[in-house]
């Protein structure tokens, strides 16, 4: 066989370059899907609140699954999360429902594909305040996660029911993790937030429960799972895997609340005892059942958001919701007892 000339070798290298680049990009040596398959991966945003608990549980479960690998990304606040969505760096995330609606109104093409939870939020007041209702908080500083939150909308509705002027309470927006610290320092007097940030004040004695969300609005929805329309168009199978994974994680968490606290604690970077308290006392403090959003529920939120000046106009639910990816039958995620012990993400 005649040796290749330098010119021939150059052309051979040029011809093989695209193939080599493709191999480097796919990294088949990292495949964990079996039979040499390359697993798809998706980053999903969440905040360390039990409204978003199914996100880290799905991350945990997908480590050993053969479908899409879901990597949960922890955020401290919603504004930072929104900037990641706007910038295209985050295409799937849990968001407070009115904020998801506002993004849609502003032209950000996100769709609500599932709910994160039901109930799971609490109004906490300082233990030294004798307040028995919102009327007793006139002139006080009341913290909320965002003016785009359902906590804010429900508080306004409760004030309307009790004849309290919204201007009489000083609303302050704070990231949820900062609320218990602010209450203990007496820089705020009350707050309404997703757990476990209410339970922290309850357990350390600086705050007490004024209302559970489930007592104000049964079946309360705070957060929804949103995905970008580009992800739906390009990788509908990944969206289907995600919704199925979140649904399965919720079904598992309902029947394994202590184990769910153990799984979520390192993702949340919080004390497992606090999460266990929230998930078990009482058990219906937060629910992960019946997470298919209805038009009527979201339309009610949108109507309240318009009234509060958050939305400029009512939204068409057909433009906002996409239920195609919700599985007809939901089975609990397969998470063995031994796999929930120890380890960190």
Secondary structure, 3 states (H helix, E strand, C coil): CCCCCHHHHHHHHHHHHHHHHHHHHHCHHHCCCCCCCCCCEEEEEEECCHHHHHHHHHHHHHCCCCCCEEEEEEECCHHHHHHHHHCCCCCEEEEEHHHHHHHHHCCCCEEEEEECCEECEEEEEECCCCCCCHHHHCCCEEEECCCCCHHHHHHHHHHHHHCCCHHHCEEEECCHHHHHHHHHCCCCCEEEEECCHHHHHHHHCCEEEEEEHHHHCCCCCCEEEEEEHHHHHHCHHHHHHHHHHHHHHHHHHHHCHHHHHHHHHHHHCCCHHHHHHHHHCCHHHEECCCCCCCHHHHHHHHHHHHHCCCCCCCCCHHHHECCCCCCCCCCCCCCCCHHHCCCCC
